């Protein structure tokens, strides 16, 4: 995700293709107001949930993350699927939330 977010690692042709596939969220003008770019791609089955995300906001803050869940029970899958958008929004916009997540991951 860091290589995609750098926007310099891949050739211009490849980066353009990645943007077409991953940056659909910027089709919404409201997202363009606070994001320079945001690309994401996920995949899921009944028991697996994965997602990669890279973003740069209008202030130049960069975020890269990926998460992978496997062997999920249906209630776990449903809960995670419902919560993903809010979690990602908080990771991108809420410094206190980011600190809390980092602290939890370090423990």
C-alpha atoms as an extended CHARMM CRD file, in Angstrom:
* protein
*
       107  EXT
         1         1  UNK       CA              0.0000000000        0.0000000000        0.0000000000  PROA      1               0.0000000000
         2         2  UNK       CA              2.8990000000        2.3270000000        0.7120000000  PROA      2               0.0000000000
         3         3  UNK       CA              4.2060000000        1.8480000000       -2.8460000000  PROA      3               0.0000000000
         4         4  UNK       CA              0.7780000000        2.6410000000       -4.2890000000  PROA      4               0.0000000000
         5         5  UNK       CA              0.4310000000        5.6490000000       -1.9860000000  PROA      5               0.0000000000
         6         6  UNK       CA              3.8320000000        7.0400000000       -3.0330000000  PROA      6               0.0000000000
         7         7  UNK       CA              2.4610000000        7.4450000000       -6.5710000000  PROA      7               0.0000000000
         8         8  UNK       CA              6.0690000000        7.2110000000       -7.8300000000  PROA      8               0.0000000000
         9         9  UNK       CA              6.8360000000        3.4830000000       -7.5890000000  PROA      9               0.0000000000
        10        10  UNK       CA              4.7730000000        2.2750000000      -10.5570000000  PROA      10              0.0000000000
        11        11  UNK       CA              4.9170000000        3.5170000000      -14.1290000000  PROA      11              0.0000000000
        12        12  UNK       CA              2.4070000000        6.2190000000      -15.0420000000  PROA      12              0.0000000000
        13        13  UNK       CA              0.4030000000        3.6710000000      -17.0430000000  PROA      13              0.0000000000
        14        14  UNK       CA              0.2220000000        1.2600000000      -14.1330000000  PROA      14              0.0000000000
        15        15  UNK       CA             -0.6190000000        4.0250000000      -11.6460000000  PROA      15              0.0000000000
        16        16  UNK       CA             -3.3980000000        5.2330000000      -13.9270000000  PROA      16              0.0000000000
        17        17  UNK       CA             -4.8430000000        1.7210000000      -14.0510000000  PROA      17              0.0000000000
        18        18  UNK       CA             -4.5900000000        1.3590000000      -10.2530000000  PROA      18              0.0000000000
        19        19  UNK       CA             -6.3750000000        4.6920000000       -9.8420000000  PROA      19              0.0000000000
        20        20  UNK       CA             -9.1970000000        3.5590000000      -12.1350000000  PROA      20              0.0000000000
        21        21  UNK       CA             -9.6550000000        0.3450000000      -10.1450000000  PROA      21              0.0000000000
        22        22  UNK       CA             -9.1040000000        1.6480000000       -6.6240000000  PROA      22              0.0000000000
        23        23  UNK       CA            -10.0700000000        5.3300000000       -6.4780000000  PROA      23              0.0000000000
        24        24  UNK       CA            -13.7830000000        5.0740000000       -7.2570000000  PROA      24              0.0000000000
        25        25  UNK       CA            -14.5480000000        6.7500000000       -3.9160000000  PROA      25              0.0000000000
        26        26  UNK       CA            -13.2560000000       10.0240000000       -5.3590000000  PROA      26              0.0000000000
        27        27  UNK       CA            -16.1320000000       10.0450000000       -7.8380000000  PROA      27              0.0000000000
        28        28  UNK       CA            -18.0400000000       11.6660000000       -4.9830000000  PROA      28              0.0000000000
        29        29  UNK       CA            -17.2400000000       15.4390000000       -4.9720000000  PROA      29              0.0000000000
        30        30  UNK       CA            -17.5920000000       15.5620000000       -1.1700000000  PROA      30              0.0000000000
        31        31  UNK       CA            -14.6290000000       13.1960000000       -0.8520000000  PROA      31              0.0000000000
        32        32  UNK       CA            -12.5630000000       15.3110000000       -3.2330000000  PROA      32              0.0000000000
        33        33  UNK       CA            -12.8800000000       18.2470000000       -0.8180000000  PROA      33              0.0000000000
        34        34  UNK       CA            -10.8020000000       16.5490000000        1.8890000000  PROA      34              0.0000000000
        35        35  UNK       CA             -8.8940000000       13.8310000000        0.0120000000  PROA      35              0.0000000000
        36        36  UNK       CA             -6.1690000000       14.2270000000       -2.5730000000  PROA      36              0.0000000000
        37        37  UNK       CA             -6.4750000000       10.5270000000       -3.2770000000  PROA      37              0.0000000000
        38        38  UNK       CA             -7.8730000000        7.4090000000       -1.6700000000  PROA      38              0.0000000000
        39        39  UNK       CA             -7.6010000000        3.9490000000       -3.1180000000  PROA      39              0.0000000000
        40        40  UNK       CA             -8.9900000000        0.7680000000       -1.6820000000  PROA      40              0.0000000000
        41        41  UNK       CA             -9.6600000000       -2.7800000000       -2.6980000000  PROA      41              0.0000000000
        42        42  UNK       CA            -11.2480000000       -5.5020000000       -0.6840000000  PROA      42              0.0000000000
        43        43  UNK       CA            -12.3450000000       -9.0640000000       -1.0520000000  PROA      43              0.0000000000
        44        44  UNK       CA            -14.5850000000      -11.3020000000        0.9640000000  PROA      44              0.0000000000
        45        45  UNK       CA            -16.2410000000      -14.6660000000        1.1480000000  PROA      45              0.0000000000
        46        46  UNK       CA            -18.6230000000      -16.0090000000        3.7660000000  PROA      46              0.0000000000
        47        47  UNK       CA            -15.7020000000      -16.5240000000        6.1900000000  PROA      47              0.0000000000
        48        48  UNK       CA            -12.9660000000      -14.1520000000        4.9880000000  PROA      48              0.0000000000
        49        49  UNK       CA            -12.7910000000      -10.3500000000        4.9300000000  PROA      49              0.0000000000
        50        50  UNK       CA             -9.7870000000       -8.4220000000        3.5640000000  PROA      50              0.0000000000
        51        51  UNK       CA             -9.0700000000       -4.8630000000        2.5140000000  PROA      51              0.0000000000
        52        52  UNK       CA             -6.1350000000       -2.6560000000        1.5410000000  PROA      52              0.0000000000
        53        53  UNK       CA             -6.3300000000        1.1260000000        1.6500000000  PROA      53              0.0000000000
        54        54  UNK       CA             -3.9960000000        4.0070000000        0.8200000000  PROA      54              0.0000000000
        55        55  UNK       CA             -4.8440000000        7.6780000000        1.1460000000  PROA      55              0.0000000000
        56        56  UNK       CA             -3.4800000000       11.2030000000        1.1910000000  PROA      56              0.0000000000
        57        57  UNK       CA             -5.6330000000       14.0180000000        2.4930000000  PROA      57              0.0000000000
        58        58  UNK       CA             -5.5340000000       17.6360000000        1.3280000000  PROA      58              0.0000000000
        59        59  UNK       CA             -3.0620000000       18.4620000000        4.1300000000  PROA      59              0.0000000000
        60        60  UNK       CA             -0.6040000000       15.8440000000        2.8690000000  PROA      60              0.0000000000
        61        61  UNK       CA             -1.1950000000       13.2760000000        5.6220000000  PROA      61              0.0000000000
        62        62  UNK       CA             -0.6630000000        9.7590000000        4.2830000000  PROA      62              0.0000000000
        63        63  UNK       CA             -2.2930000000        6.5710000000        5.5100000000  PROA      63              0.0000000000
        64        64  UNK       CA             -1.7230000000        2.9970000000        4.4360000000  PROA      64              0.0000000000
        65        65  UNK       CA             -3.3720000000       -0.0140000000        5.9910000000  PROA      65              0.0000000000
        66        66  UNK       CA             -4.4680000000       -3.5290000000        5.2450000000  PROA      66              0.0000000000
        67        67  UNK       CA             -6.4860000000       -5.9580000000        7.2600000000  PROA      67              0.0000000000
        68        68  UNK       CA             -7.1700000000       -9.6300000000        6.8760000000  PROA      68              0.0000000000
        69        69  UNK       CA             -9.7510000000      -11.6710000000        8.7830000000  PROA      69              0.0000000000
        70        70  UNK       CA            -10.1090000000      -15.4110000000        8.3100000000  PROA      70              0.0000000000
        71        71  UNK       CA            -12.3370000000      -18.1570000000        9.7380000000  PROA      71              0.0000000000
        72        72  UNK       CA            -15.0430000000      -15.6930000000       10.7280000000  PROA      72              0.0000000000
        73        73  UNK       CA            -18.3220000000      -16.7420000000       12.2270000000  PROA      73              0.0000000000
        74        74  UNK       CA            -21.3370000000      -15.1870000000       10.5000000000  PROA      74              0.0000000000
        75        75  UNK       CA            -21.9660000000      -12.7280000000       13.3630000000  PROA      75              0.0000000000
        76        76  UNK       CA            -18.2870000000      -11.6570000000       13.3500000000  PROA      76              0.0000000000
        77        77  UNK       CA            -18.3500000000      -11.1900000000        9.5800000000  PROA      77              0.0000000000
        78        78  UNK       CA            -21.5650000000       -9.1800000000        9.7170000000  PROA      78              0.0000000000
        79        79  UNK       CA            -20.3430000000       -6.9730000000       12.5700000000  PROA      79              0.0000000000
        80        80  UNK       CA            -17.0360000000       -6.2550000000       10.8330000000  PROA      80              0.0000000000
        81        81  UNK       CA            -18.6840000000       -5.5590000000        7.4790000000  PROA      81              0.0000000000
        82        82  UNK       CA            -21.0870000000       -3.0790000000        9.0800000000  PROA      82              0.0000000000
        83        83  UNK       CA            -18.2740000000       -1.3510000000       11.0160000000  PROA      83              0.0000000000
        84        84  UNK       CA            -15.6620000000       -1.0730000000        8.2580000000  PROA      84              0.0000000000
        85        85  UNK       CA            -16.6800000000        2.3210000000        6.8630000000  PROA      85              0.0000000000
        86        86  UNK       CA            -16.7600000000        4.0370000000       10.2480000000  PROA      86              0.0000000000
        87        87  UNK       CA            -13.4450000000        2.4350000000       11.2790000000  PROA      87              0.0000000000
        88        88  UNK       CA            -11.7570000000        3.6080000000        8.0770000000  PROA      88              0.0000000000
        89        89  UNK       CA            -13.2240000000        7.1030000000        8.3350000000  PROA      89              0.0000000000
        90        90  UNK       CA            -11.9140000000        7.3800000000       11.9020000000  PROA      90              0.0000000000
        91        91  UNK       CA             -8.4810000000        6.1350000000       10.8610000000  PROA      91              0.0000000000
        92        92  UNK       CA             -8.3900000000        8.8300000000        8.1820000000  PROA      92              0.0000000000
        93        93  UNK       CA             -9.7730000000       11.7330000000       10.2080000000  PROA      93              0.0000000000
        94        94  UNK       CA             -9.5870000000       11.2390000000       13.9800000000  PROA      94              0.0000000000
        95        95  UNK       CA             -6.1700000000       11.6300000000       15.6380000000  PROA      95              0.0000000000
        96        96  UNK       CA             -7.4420000000       10.4420000000       19.0240000000  PROA      96              0.0000000000
        97        97  UNK       CA             -8.8380000000        7.2870000000       17.4400000000  PROA      97              0.0000000000
        98        98  UNK       CA             -5.5390000000        6.6480000000       15.6100000000  PROA      98              0.0000000000
        99        99  UNK       CA             -3.6270000000        7.0020000000       18.8930000000  PROA      99              0.0000000000
       100       100  UNK       CA             -6.0110000000        4.5950000000       20.6020000000  PROA      100             0.0000000000
       101       101  UNK       CA             -5.6410000000        2.0050000000       17.8340000000  PROA      101             0.0000000000
       102       102  UNK       CA             -1.8350000000        2.3180000000       17.8630000000  PROA      102             0.0000000000
       103       103  UNK       CA             -1.7700000000        1.9410000000       21.6390000000  PROA      103             0.0000000000
       104       104  UNK       CA             -3.9760000000       -1.1530000000       21.5100000000  PROA      104             0.0000000000
       105       105  UNK       CA             -1.8680000000       -2.7380000000       18.7810000000  PROA      105             0.0000000000
       106       106  UNK       CA              1.3520000000       -2.1430000000       20.7180000000  PROA      106             0.0000000000
       107       107  UNK       CA              0.0240000000       -3.9010000000       23.8170000000  PROA      107             0.0000000000
